[in-house]
Amino acid sequence: MDLRWKRTVRLTMVLSLLVQIAVACGGPSGTTTGPSYRSGGTLTMRLNGDWTSSSGAPWDIGSFPSTNAQFISQLFYDRLVAVGPKNTVAPYLAKSWTITPATIVFTLRKDAVCQDGTPITPTVVAKSLHRFTDPGTKSSQAARLLTAGPFTITPDDAAATVTFTTAIPSNELIWGFTNPQTGIICPAGISNPTTMKSKPAGSGPYTLETNNQGDSLTAALRPDWSWGPQGVTSKTAGLPAKVTFKLVASETTAANLLTTGGVDMALITSNDVVRLLADPSLSHKDAHSFYAFPLVVNQAAGHPGADPVLREALFQAIDPKGYNQGANGGRGILSSSFLTPDANCYDASTKPLAPTYNVDKAKATLTAGGYSVGSGGITKDGKPVNLMVVGRTDFNQGPDYLISQLNNLGFKTDGSRPTLDNVPYGQAFQAGNWDITVEFIPTATPEPGVNITFFTGEPPPKGTNFARMLDSKITGEVQAALQAPLADRCKQWATVQEDLLKNHDLLPTAAPLSTWFGKKVDFQPATTFIEPYTLRVLS
């Protein structure tokens, strides 16, 4: 969504959610009555792994919780804005806002309250954002979502406004506030953060009822929650009275539970999708990330990937179509850029720049670059060059495909870990204990820069460039794109997309289709997340 400078964005709700759903269900006007919802129902959702955070406090959402913890946190924490229909930004705690290149002035609604009854005032919001943007609290994700700052955050309780200003202008700043990690933490959590190890401190639609770490979690709907996006309240028909999350690591087990009613909803990425699609008792909806999960090579000192010749050869030896088949059953969205073709500012000029898959050419590239390719492995200057591949279990056979291709090229891949669960994968990835991986970036927003600091800019501990892609030219180009006038930004992003390929910094693979299945439930998926206020239990 292109935002014009000095423009007041006024988003009003002109259709109720029920009308939207009725239209989405199809049928000529006057012939469709829409779905029938059941009030007071319980919904059981499958999670593929545990929920935790880098600090061990899953409900301290500023401390970079895992993907699953971020997913669950949406039940407990409200945000200033949300992702709305057709990839727009929708009001939430903020009913409106004004935007300039480096400043957003949020005007808050006045009826939202924390779980303990404390009103959500501009001062409450400002203190939460102060904590999130303060490096001293280890909430360094602010640099990824809201620029590196520094920031000025000014509340005005009388005017019901919060003014957020960054020293680094960004034409995508508003999108950062749609992320679960920018959820507003209430004063109880701000004053005593240790309590968030066991209890959320938000104003969201649900309260935590049970939390059996590593097994299941149950949340109960707040009867007083009346400030949801798109007019949703606790009285909205079909909104679940309780939501239970159940940890089911195995995709096949989760698929079986869907068919038998052991779970009501699940995200399935394995080949089990095929048989579930044929089950008439299940509904399904697809979504995908706007990033074509890039294959990245650790460029940090001491890692083989610091050599651009080696990276060029690796990218020639890996076929994105082959990886897509192994990881996604061939159902992923292929792209020649790190952006998918339907993302904002996608550059079609990247197509001729994408590496051509050719293992023999890859071997020739290595040889020309001073590498020796033999039966005993690959060496340079008489020293063996070995590579470690790490992957996630939900990448299915994708990491195994990478290992196979590297072995075919002549590399030894001893010590590779292709099937890590999402939490240990995240820990290994952030620590840099790998040479090659495909980066997991399930962004639900179409903007090119929302998660780009995962593979550009400063690496840890200063930044969030966990991919260790140490290309200062790209870093400068990204900043130019984020600060460009709106009319020029896509031209700037085209330069970024093309140079990433020219410099052999990454290889786009495919954005997995997130296929969500449900039994007697309606929902609106957004990649690996589902906003809780879109859930509906069917009669």
Secondary structure, 3 states (H helix, E strand, C coil): CCCCCCEEECCCCCCCHHHHHHHHCCCCCCCCCCCCECCCCEEEEEECCCCCECCCCCCCHHHCECHHHHHHHCCCCCCCEEECHHHCEEECCEEEEEEECCEEEEEECCCCECCCCCECCHHHHHHHHHHHHCHHHCCCHHHHHHCCCCEEEEEECCCCEEEEEECCCCCCHHHHCCCHHHCCCCHHHHHCHHHHHCCCCCCCCEEEEEEECCCEEEEEECCCCCCCHHHCCCCCCCCCCEEEEEECCCHHHHHHHHHHCCCCEEEECCCHHHHHHCCCCCEEEEEECCECCEEEECCCCCCHHHCHHHHHHHHHCCCHHHHHHHHHCCCCEECCCCECCCCCCCCHHHHHHCCCCCHHHHHHHHHHCCEEEECCEEEECCEECECCEEEEHHHCCHHHHHHHHHHHHCCECCCCEEEECHHHHHHHHHHCCCCEEECCCCCCCCCCCCCHHHCCCCCCCCCCCCCCCCCHHHHHHHHHHHHCCCCCHHHHHHHHHHHHHHCCCEEECEECEEEEEECCEECCEECCEECHHHCEEEC
